Amino acid sequence: MPRNLVLFDLEWNIGYKPYNFNYHGVQQTFRGEIIEIGAVKIDEDANVLDTFSIHLRPRIFRTLQHHIAKVTGLTQADLDRGEPIVQGLRRFMQWCGPDAEFAEWGMDDVPVLKQNLFLCNLDESRPTQWYDLQQIFLREPPPQGGRGHDAGKRCDPDGHPDGAPVPRCPVRYPLHRRCLPQA
């Protein structure tokens, strides 16, 4: 059976004041409310099978924080016009499918996704399997010529390929069967 690989990137808004909540009996500070999701489904040869892109309207951090606006290029109007977060997260998780394995650049997006799913009373048991593409990229042997990897030429400081979020940028990583653990 082919693997269901979802490469995704989240943008999230933060509040001007911390928001604390009870997460399975443990008091936690909300890391951020998702305002944009970009994702691609790929096969094991890195062929793009489908894409997903959505702006979400937040419920908790409704005012776009100025730093987030600067980093993402989003406006308050983008948030106000976004799909309601519960509906949008539900749609994203349905698009991913129940057996999806997730991949992200770094290890921040999955915990934020799970917090958001929990706070929206949605099933946060998925994803159960995910990969850090940054670590996979750094483990790869250097390209021909012996030079080391230069992630700066492929990614912006936030890890977006060529400076663009995933949905606006085809997968440009050499992501092959040998990069991911065997199913």
Order of alpha helices (4+ residues) and beta strands (2+ residues): beta-beta-beta-beta-beta-alpha-alpha-beta-alpha-beta-alpha-beta-alpha-alpha
